[in-house]
Amino acid sequence: MADLLGISELSYIPFFQGIYDSKEERFSGYEVLIRLKLGNNYLSPKYFIDKLEKSENISKVFKDIILSISNNTHHFTKNCWFSINITPEQLESGKVFNLLKELNFPLSGNLHFELTERTPFINWDTAKKNMDKLISHGYDFKIDDFGCGYNGFLNILKLNIKNIKIDKTFIQTIGGSNEKILNSILCACQTGGLEVIAEGIEDQHQYITLKEKGVRYFQGYLFSKPEPIY
């Protein structure tokens, strides 16, 4: 796979997975997930994302994904938002801001960035400065897979992030002895004024239980699978 990343004709395709709003009873947003097309097959990110994020190709792929979303918004519900993953390095370096500026800030008001935890922040102050610049242009931020990496609750408050995604690892504790950990996370989020998206929802029991605990947004195979739009 390392050799494949250097091939210019590789095709990275955006797949869209709906995020269900239980209050509005509709998909209010979509996470954009990258797949690598090889022949008639699509590889999931686990096979290439770590190397891609460290390669020079990441900026081009990011730009292509943004343009693909911009050119296909007519396929989706009016006023819905789109969410894509970026790394701390992309945020700290200013690459995301510079690319969006080059494109005249597309999807302002409808594009959210999910900060992944595969690599840590090096400079929180720089990250916050660049994040605030993007927010001032109408973009929003989420923490992805909250609770599974380096992100502490105080760091999230420091970055002024208002949305988090709870990893399916915690969702799967429902009905077990460790469900109290999930309850503690939800309580902390509610106290801190953080909106929660529950990931990896696979059955009605998980959905109903979390809805009763105050969760509004849900993502998982119960509602939709990631699909391309062409």
One Martini backbone bead per residue (centre of mass of N, CA, C, O) as a GRO file, in nm:
protein
  230
    1MET     BB    1   0.054   0.064  -0.017
    2ALA     BB    2   0.288   0.261  -0.021
    3ASP     BB    3   0.319   0.252  -0.333
    4LEU     BB    4   0.033   0.352  -0.414
    5LEU     BB    5   0.058   0.653  -0.306
    6GLY     BB    6   0.244   0.736  -0.570
    7ILE     BB    7  -0.001   0.712  -0.757
    8SER     BB    8  -0.168   0.945  -0.946
    9GLU     BB    9  -0.433   0.758  -1.045
   10LEU     BB   10  -0.562   0.755  -0.796
   11SER     BB   11  -0.894   0.693  -0.647
   12TYR     BB   12  -1.074   0.912  -0.443
   13ILE     BB   13  -1.383   0.843  -0.280
   14PRO     BB   14  -1.681   0.971  -0.181
   15PHE     BB   15  -1.862   0.893   0.108
   16PHE     BB   16  -2.201   0.884   0.246
   17GLN     BB   17  -2.317   0.943   0.589
   18GLY     BB   18  -2.575   0.968   0.778
   19ILE     BB   19  -2.716   1.211   1.014
   20TYR     BB   20  -2.941   1.172   1.269
   21ASP     BB   21  -3.231   1.363   1.361
   22SER     BB   22  -3.454   1.306   1.620
   23LYS     BB   23  -3.612   1.576   1.616
   24GLU     BB   24  -3.654   1.603   1.289
   25GLU     BB   25  -3.654   1.327   1.139
   26ARG     BB   26  -3.359   1.349   0.989
   27PHE     BB   27  -3.109   1.430   0.772
   28SER     BB   28  -2.871   1.690   0.860
   29GLY     BB   29  -2.616   1.506   0.784
   30TYR     BB   30  -2.273   1.427   0.653
   31GLU     BB   31  -2.031   1.197   0.627
   32VAL     BB   32  -1.710   1.205   0.475
   33LEU     BB   33  -1.575   0.917   0.316
   34ILE     BB   34  -1.288   0.757   0.225
   35ARG     BB   35  -1.216   0.587  -0.084
   36LEU     BB   36  -1.033   0.333  -0.255
   37LYS     BB   37  -1.004   0.280  -0.594
   38LEU     BB   38  -0.982  -0.070  -0.722
   39GLY     BB   39  -1.137  -0.098  -0.974
   40ASN     BB   40  -1.430  -0.256  -0.833
   41ASN     BB   41  -1.302  -0.156  -0.564
   42TYR     BB   42  -1.318  -0.064  -0.207
   43LEU     BB   43  -1.121   0.093   0.025
   44SER     BB   44  -1.070   0.134   0.337
   45PRO     BB   45  -0.898   0.349   0.549
   46LYS     BB   46  -0.733   0.129   0.712
   47TYR     BB   47  -0.533   0.080   0.448
   48PHE     BB   48  -0.436   0.423   0.406
   49ILE     BB   49  -0.463   0.681   0.595
   50ASP     BB   50  -0.192   0.708   0.742
   51LYS     BB   51  -0.019   0.749   0.483
   52LEU     BB   52  -0.176   0.979   0.352
   53GLU     BB   53  -0.142   1.193   0.586
   54LYS     BB   54   0.192   1.178   0.531
   55SER     BB   55   0.153   1.280   0.252
   56GLU     BB   56   0.148   1.492  -0.034
   57ASN     BB   57  -0.156   1.408  -0.124
   58ILE     BB   58  -0.357   1.528   0.088
   59SER     BB   59  -0.426   1.806  -0.038
   60LYS     BB   60  -0.552   1.701  -0.300
   61VAL     BB   61  -0.769   1.525  -0.175
   62PHE     BB   62  -0.906   1.747  -0.015
   63LYS     BB   63  -0.980   1.923  -0.257
   64ASP     BB   64  -1.147   1.711  -0.413
   65ILE     BB   65  -1.361   1.671  -0.193
   66ILE     BB   66  -1.467   1.958  -0.178
   67LEU     BB   67  -1.553   1.975  -0.478
   68SER     BB   68  -1.748   1.735  -0.472
   69ILE     BB   69  -1.944   1.853  -0.273
   70SER     BB   70  -2.008   2.122  -0.420
   71ASN     BB   71  -2.114   1.958  -0.691
   72ASN     BB   72  -2.345   1.772  -0.494
   73THR     BB   73  -2.571   1.917  -0.314
   74HIS     BB   74  -2.835   1.845  -0.488
   75HIS     BB   75  -2.858   1.544  -0.354
   76PHE     BB   76  -2.951   1.701  -0.098
   77THR     BB   77  -3.065   1.838   0.163
   78LYS     BB   78  -3.155   2.126   0.254
   79ASN     BB   79  -2.917   2.258   0.478
   80CYS     BB   80  -2.708   2.063   0.496
   81TRP     BB   81  -2.426   1.897   0.628
   82PHE     BB   82  -2.064   1.853   0.621
   83SER     BB   83  -1.822   1.595   0.720
   84ILE     BB   84  -1.464   1.611   0.782
   85ASN     BB   85  -1.147   1.494   0.807
   86ILE     BB   86  -0.881   1.610   1.021
   87THR     BB   87  -0.571   1.700   1.121
   88PRO     BB   88  -0.374   1.865   1.333
   89GLU     BB   89  -0.161   1.938   1.117
   90GLN     BB   90  -0.354   2.078   0.917
   91LEU     BB   91  -0.437   2.297   1.119
   92GLU     BB   92  -0.160   2.411   1.223
   93SER     BB   93  -0.036   2.481   0.928
   94GLY     BB   94  -0.285   2.613   0.743
   95LYS     BB   95  -0.384   2.438   0.497
   96VAL     BB   96  -0.690   2.459   0.514
   97PHE     BB   97  -0.722   2.761   0.491
   98ASN     BB   98  -0.565   2.806   0.224
   99LEU     BB   99  -0.745   2.627   0.046
  100LEU     BB  100  -1.017   2.769   0.098
  101LYS     BB  101  -0.923   3.041  -0.003
  102GLU     BB  102  -0.858   2.949  -0.293
  103LEU     BB  103  -1.185   2.859  -0.313
  104ASN     BB  104  -1.359   3.081  -0.167
  105PHE     BB  105  -1.504   2.950   0.067
  106PRO     BB  106  -1.662   2.683   0.064
  107LEU     BB  107  -1.944   2.587   0.239
  108SER     BB  108  -2.036   2.804   0.410
  109GLY     BB  109  -2.221   2.669   0.687
  110ASN     BB  110  -2.177   2.335   0.570
  111LEU     BB  111  -1.886   2.285   0.712
  112HIS     BB  112  -1.725   2.021   0.884
  113PHE     BB  113  -1.472   1.937   1.130
  114GLU     BB  114  -1.291   1.642   1.211
  115LEU     BB  115  -1.094   1.561   1.476
  116THR     BB  116  -0.840   1.356   1.496
  117GLU     BB  117  -0.641   1.097   1.701
  118ARG     BB  118  -0.377   0.984   1.558
  119THR     BB  119  -0.261   1.272   1.623
  120PRO     BB  120  -0.118   1.513   1.798
  121PHE     BB  121  -0.088   1.799   1.933
  122ILE     BB  122   0.163   2.052   1.950
  123ASN     BB  123  -0.013   2.338   1.923
  124TRP     BB  124  -0.281   2.475   2.070
  125ASP     BB  125  -0.266   2.777   1.994
  126THR     BB  126  -0.250   2.739   1.688
  127ALA     BB  127  -0.505   2.576   1.656
  128LYS     BB  128  -0.700   2.793   1.765
  129LYS     BB  129  -0.634   3.016   1.566
  130ASN     BB  130  -0.716   2.855   1.307
  131MET     BB  131  -0.999   2.784   1.398
  132ASP     BB  132  -1.109   3.074   1.431
  133LYS     BB  133  -1.076   3.148   1.134
  134LEU     BB  134  -1.278   2.936   1.028
  135ILE     BB  135  -1.522   3.021   1.195
  136SER     BB  136  -1.534   3.315   1.070
  137HIS     BB  137  -1.613   3.152   0.780
  138GLY     BB  138  -1.842   2.917   0.875
  139TYR     BB  139  -1.706   2.696   1.038
  140ASP     BB  140  -1.685   2.370   1.192
  141PHE     BB  141  -1.642   2.157   1.497
  142LYS     BB  142  -1.513   1.828   1.583
  143ILE     BB  143  -1.482   1.543   1.784
  144ASP     BB  144  -1.343   1.240   1.727
  145ASP     BB  145  -1.363   0.976   1.920
  146PHE     BB  146  -1.436   1.023   2.203
  147GLY     BB  147  -1.211   0.872   2.451
  148CYS     BB  148  -0.961   0.737   2.246
  149GLY     BB  149  -0.746   0.965   2.329
  150TYR     BB  150  -0.594   1.279   2.405
  151ASN     BB  151  -0.864   1.412   2.465
  152GLY     BB  152  -0.957   1.641   2.683
  153PHE     BB  153  -1.197   1.828   2.821
  154LEU     BB  154  -1.029   2.092   2.853
  155ASN     BB  155  -0.928   2.106   2.560
  156ILE     BB  156  -1.203   2.143   2.432
  157LEU     BB  157  -1.270   2.407   2.576
  158LYS     BB  158  -1.022   2.562   2.469
  159LEU     BB  159  -1.130   2.525   2.156
  160ASN     BB  160  -1.444   2.571   2.141
  161ILE     BB  161  -1.598   2.307   2.131
  162LYS     BB  162  -1.952   2.177   2.064
  163ASN     BB  163  -1.868   1.889   1.932
  164ILE     BB  164  -1.919   1.530   1.965
  165LYS     BB  165  -1.794   1.193   1.915
  166ILE     BB  166  -1.898   0.883   2.012
  167ASP     BB  167  -1.768   0.597   2.041
  168LYS     BB  168  -1.864   0.266   1.993
  169THR     BB  169  -1.729   0.150   2.244
  170PHE     BB  170  -1.940   0.293   2.436
  171ILE     BB  171  -2.204   0.193   2.310
  172GLN     BB  172  -2.137  -0.120   2.377
  173THR     BB  173  -2.204  -0.082   2.700
  174ILE     BB  174  -2.487  -0.128   2.673
  175GLY     BB  175  -2.600  -0.335   2.942
  176GLY     BB  176  -2.343  -0.304   3.106
  177SER     BB  177  -2.107  -0.234   3.353
  178ASN     BB  178  -1.982   0.017   3.160
  179GLU     BB  179  -2.217   0.230   3.125
  180LYS     BB  180  -2.116   0.447   3.330
  181ILE     BB  181  -1.913   0.576   3.139
  182LEU     BB  182  -2.115   0.687   2.939
  183ASN     BB  183  -2.272   0.855   3.146
  184SER     BB  184  -2.034   1.042   3.220
  185ILE     BB  185  -1.992   1.163   2.941
  186LEU     BB  186  -2.278   1.279   2.902
  187CYS     BB  187  -2.276   1.457   3.154
  188ALA     BB  188  -2.031   1.631   3.075
  189CYS     BB  189  -2.153   1.739   2.812
  190GLN     BB  190  -2.405   1.872   2.932
  191THR     BB  191  -2.249   2.060   3.125
  192GLY     BB  192  -2.065   2.181   2.872
  193GLY     BB  193  -2.255   2.213   2.610
  194LEU     BB  194  -2.241   1.945   2.439
  195GLU     BB  195  -2.282   1.802   2.139
  196VAL     BB  196  -2.404   1.476   2.042
  197ILE     BB  197  -2.261   1.200   1.858
  198ALA     BB  198  -2.359   0.875   1.783
  199GLU     BB  199  -2.172   0.599   1.707
  200GLY     BB  200  -2.245   0.284   1.585
  201ILE     BB  201  -2.545   0.233   1.518
  202GLU     BB  202  -2.730  -0.097   1.508
  203ASP     BB  203  -2.982  -0.056   1.710
  204GLN     BB  204  -3.272   0.023   1.878
  205HIS     BB  205  -3.167   0.008   2.166
  206GLN     BB  206  -2.946   0.216   2.141
  207TYR     BB  207  -3.121   0.448   2.042
  208ILE     BB  208  -3.328   0.466   2.274
  209THR     BB  209  -3.131   0.492   2.510
  210LEU     BB  210  -2.987   0.755   2.409
  211LYS     BB  211  -3.236   0.930   2.380
  212GLU     BB  212  -3.308   0.910   2.688
  213LYS     BB  213  -3.012   1.052   2.752
  214GLY     BB  214  -3.014   1.310   2.522
  215VAL     BB  215  -2.964   1.222   2.240
  216ARG     BB  216  -2.986   1.345   1.894
  217TYR     BB  217  -2.741   1.218   1.734
  218PHE     BB  218  -2.696   0.975   1.457
  219GLN     BB  219  -2.464   0.697   1.365
  220GLY     BB  220  -2.530   0.426   1.136
  221TYR     BB  221  -2.662   0.128   1.008
  222LEU     BB  222  -2.952   0.182   1.103
  223PHE     BB  223  -2.970   0.436   0.893
  224SER     BB  224  -2.680   0.417   0.730
  225LYS     BB  225  -2.468   0.372   0.466
  226PRO     BB  226  -2.200   0.412   0.294
  227GLU     BB  227  -2.223   0.622  -0.007
  228PRO     BB  228  -2.222   0.691  -0.318
  229ILE     BB  229  -2.334   0.934  -0.583
  230TYR     BB  230  -2.192   0.747  -0.852
   0.00000   0.00000   0.00000
